[in-house]
């Protein structure tokens, strides 16, 4: 009887605590945020993620640099809800920022574009918030959303056809990270790993000839899985061009 009762109590505790355990990853983390200078209040096209112009304007320019959340570039493209904590100045829901750069300063986790920083404020309160310079915040990771858009594979501007191929993924939705990228070598009938160059940029010297097939490892709350996409980049690829994958992540 005592054995059965103890097991029932354990089961009851599990049922009661499970919702709390499931929500723990959704809780906010307290930190600090500041902003960087920009001539047009948007992001910078030279950010450490390697996004180029996309890193300046994605998400309406509500972008930012992170320090520990950068994770050697794995954190590039991730989305966060950020809310500041200055009474009477800060909007209740804050704003959503896309990570496009790496930066550290004054014990901050976020260095936001001017437009992004202004979105933290209540209407007509942005100037007062800018006067603080650095503000206390709370943040949590949220799914990136790009309605109507697939993932694009951009051939990085530093690529040189046909001897050197570097790619970066744009408009990646969901909560997952890309932790590895392979390229299909048709003549050997095998996958070959691409090198993590920097930020979100993956590269390979002397890439296989012909249409480019890719597979990438997706890591998230549900574990890891590989996504395979064949012929996503044409055989005559050009540096600086972004190619539609006709695929999008939703997790």
Phi, psi and omega in degrees: 000314180296323179298314180295320181295320180295321178292324178296320180295319178297317179298319180296318179297321180297316181296321182288321186274340184303314179300325180291320179294323181291331183271352188297329179285347181264000181286157180277149175249134181274140181198206179222155179219151173221196182219162177245163180284145179206134182294335181239012178072001179267196179278191179247137179282359182248025182295160185290350177280343179081021183282340182069221183300327176303320180291344178275323193242349182301149179060034179067020182085003176277080186230173180193167173259146180232163178255272183292336179285352179293320175051051179057031177098344179296332180280357179297134178087352179290153181246141180225142167272126182237130177232130177274166192237024178274116182304140176072352180250331191265136177294146185299316183267352180066222183212166175255129182243143174255131181284121181230000187203168175244138178191150179227149177176128172053045176058039180257149171265339181228133167242105191268156169296155178305320179295318179297316180298321181294332180289347176288338189270157171292163179306134177067015181246004185298318181299320179294323180289320177301328181296337178288329182079298177236135181230152172288140182222170163227145184217159173208152178284139180227160179295138170283142181227126177228077185306131178079003182243139171269172169292137174249139172259111180266129172281115185300149183300335180280356179293151178226106181289134359257015193269339184212123182240125174233135183230157175218139181270133180241153177059042177278115181273173175091196185247000190272161176253150173262117186248353176197150177223131177242154177239141184276127176255105188296318185293330179262352182054052180206160176269138177238134183288137173273156181272139172283104184286300174191157177052236179258015186264128176244139185219168178202132172276144181051059181292160179301147176282156178096182178303144186267122171256137183231151165225144181225146181271124182254124181241131180199199183297331181273009182101208182242145174208158178258138175246126184248128179227118181263147175056041181275343177232130185291163183294333180258043185304154183231140179298136177090353182264138177256130184249132181289126182276348186058028182214148176217147174276147178229024181214000000 
